[in-house]
Amino acid sequence: MPMKNSERRAAVKEKSSDYFKDPFVCIKAFMVKEHKIFLRSGVMFFDGLALAELNETPRLKMSDIAEKTFSTRPATTFCVNRLIMNGLVKRYRSQEDDRRVVWVKITPKGKRLFKSIQKKWELFRGDISAGKFRENGNPFVCFSPVNDSYGV
């Protein structure tokens, strides 16, 4: 018995909703895992981004950190204050040109923590590329076989 038009439209709609939903499910799963990596290390996601920038550059101004992490200056100040309380960064005023300029520098403790986060992240990336990434105990596949019919 041939499919009715309404059944055909429903099947196409279901496939297209999977097509658009799959990438978002995939991205969300990665972000959740990434968030867990930072939380298990004792820092928030944004704190980890700031540590990464400070690890690459010996010292940064507060405004530079805000720009590099795509954040506002008040949010950056809050983040840096949190990192200072944990002994991961130090803040100091410029003695050279303009004493109004505030510099931030990563501490040895901050470098050690960042390196441990980096190792966990590399393991996670290795799991993804090897197809070992699991979500809720089940192997996670980003795109379902349904998407093969779209030629993507």
MORA-V625769 format. One record per residue. N is the residue number from 1. D_FIRST is the distance of its C-alpha to the first C-alpha in whole Angstrom. Layout:
N | D_FIRST
N | D_FIRST
This chain:
1 | 0
2 | 4
3 | 7
4 | 9
5 | 13
6 | 14
7 | 12
8 | 13
9 | 16
10 | 17
11 | 16
12 | 18
13 | 21
14 | 21
15 | 22
16 | 24
17 | 26
18 | 26
19 | 28
20 | 30
21 | 31
22 | 31
23 | 35
24 | 36
25 | 35
26 | 37
27 | 40
28 | 41
29 | 41
30 | 43
31 | 45
32 | 45
33 | 46
34 | 49
35 | 50
36 | 51
37 | 53
38 | 55
39 | 55
40 | 56
41 | 59
42 | 60
43 | 60
44 | 57
45 | 55
46 | 57
47 | 60
48 | 59
49 | 58
50 | 62
51 | 63
52 | 61
53 | 63
54 | 66
55 | 66
56 | 65
57 | 68
58 | 71
59 | 72
60 | 70
61 | 71
62 | 69
63 | 67
64 | 66
65 | 64
66 | 62
67 | 61
68 | 60
69 | 58
70 | 57
71 | 58
72 | 61
73 | 65
74 | 65
75 | 62
76 | 64
77 | 67
78 | 65
79 | 63
80 | 67
81 | 69
82 | 66
83 | 67
84 | 71
85 | 71
86 | 69
87 | 71
88 | 69
89 | 70
90 | 74
91 | 74
92 | 78
93 | 79
94 | 80
95 | 84
96 | 84
97 | 83
98 | 82
99 | 82
100 | 79
101 | 77
102 | 75
103 | 74
104 | 72
105 | 72
106 | 70
107 | 72
108 | 72
109 | 70
110 | 67
111 | 67
112 | 67
113 | 64
114 | 62
115 | 62
116 | 61
117 | 58
118 | 58
119 | 57
120 | 55
121 | 53
122 | 53
123 | 52
124 | 49
125 | 48
126 | 48
127 | 46
128 | 43
129 | 44
130 | 44
131 | 40
132 | 42
133 | 42
134 | 41
135 | 40
136 | 40
137 | 41
138 | 37
139 | 37
140 | 36
141 | 34
142 | 34
143 | 31
144 | 28
145 | 26
146 | 23
147 | 26
148 | 26
149 | 23
150 | 25
151 | 28
152 | 31
